[in-house]
Amino acid sequence: MKLADIKERYSEEDLGEFKTLIEEKIAKAEHDLNIIRQSYLNDLNNGTDDTSPTFKSFDEGASTLSKEANAQLAGRQEKFIRDLNNALLRIQNKTYGICRVTGKLINKERLKLVPHATLSIEAKRMQ
């Protein structure tokens, strides 16, 4: 879909509101990602150095699972931030809020809930 083909767009005022919303979400997501990374990189030594070897191996197993879960969370959070940054680019290009399948405007309420959405509900149902 070419920019010239787009007939309906959100107003500058609407785009400004969405930009503010997205920037706030990025700031919060980056803050959350830093917390996840800190816990992921943390040694997680809970003072089990002098306890029995059996307990220590259970604790190390749980620690490994926790680090894997945190790594997955961090990956999801990084993707979310990337998607939000891409939404900011679409705002800059004046293509924000336009469904990439139907070419119609995505409902404003949907964009408030999922500001990085590129598909309308209609297009999601077609998938």
N, C-alpha and C positions, 0 to 999 in steps of 0.2 A: 504494500500500500504506500503510495507516494504522498508526501505532504500536501501537494496540490489537490489530491483526491479527497482530502478531508474537508467536509463541508461544515461540520458542527464541532465546536471546541468549547472548553471551559473558558470563562472570562479571566482577565488578568487578576481580578480580585479573588476569584475562586482558586486560581493557580497559586496565588500568594498564600492563601489559607492552607492549601495542601502542602506547600513548601514548608511552612512553619510546623505543621503537624509532623511531616516526615523528618525534619531536622531534629525535633524533640525526640522522636522515636529512635533516630540514629544515636543521639547522645545517650539515651537510656540503654540501648542495645550495646553500645561500646562500653559503658560502665559495667553492665552485666557480664560482658565478655571478659573484661579485666578481672572481675571477681572469679569467674570460672577458671581463667588461666592461672590465677594465683593459687587456687586450691589444687589445680592440676599439677602445677610445678612444685607445690609445697611437699616437703618430705613426708608429711603425714605420720611422723614418728610419734605415736601416742604413749610413749613411755613403756613400751613392751620389751625393751632390750634385756631386762633382767628377769623376765618371766619364762615359763617353761617353753621348750622348743615347739611343742605341739600347738600351744596357744599362739605362739609367734607365727607359725606357718599359716594358721587360719587367718590371723590378722593381716599377714602379707597378701594372702589371696583376696581378702576383702578390699585391701588397699589397691590392688591391681584392678579389680572390677570397678572400683570407684574412679580410678584414673581413666579407665577406658570409657566409662559413662561420661565423665567430664570432657574427655576429648571429643566424644560424639556431640555433646551439648555445644562445645566451642565451635565445632564444624557447622552445626545448624545456625548458630548465632552469626558466624562469619558470612554464611550464605544470606541470611536475613539482612545484614548490613549492606552487602553487595546489592541485593534486590532493591533496597531503599535508595542507595546511591544511584542505581539505574533509573529509579523513578524521578529523582532530582534532574537527571539528564533529560528525561522526557518532558519535564516541566520546562526546562530551558529550551528545548526544541519545539515546544508548543504542541506536543503529541500526547501529553499526559491525559489519562482518563479515557482514551479511545481504545476500544476493544480491538485487539490485533487480528481477530477472526471476522467479526461482523462489521467493523469500521464505525460502529455506533458508540455514543458516549456510555461509559460505565456509570451505573447509578452512583450518585454522590454519597449515599449512605454506605454503600459497599466500599467505596474508596476511603471513607473515614475509618471503617473497620479494618480494611486490608489496603493500606495506601500504596502498596507495591503491585496491586492487581493489574494484570494486562488483559484479562478476559472478563467479559460481562457474564452475568448469571446464565443468560441465554447460550452463550458459547460454552460455558462449563457443562451445561446440561447436554450439549451436543457431543461432548467428548465421551 
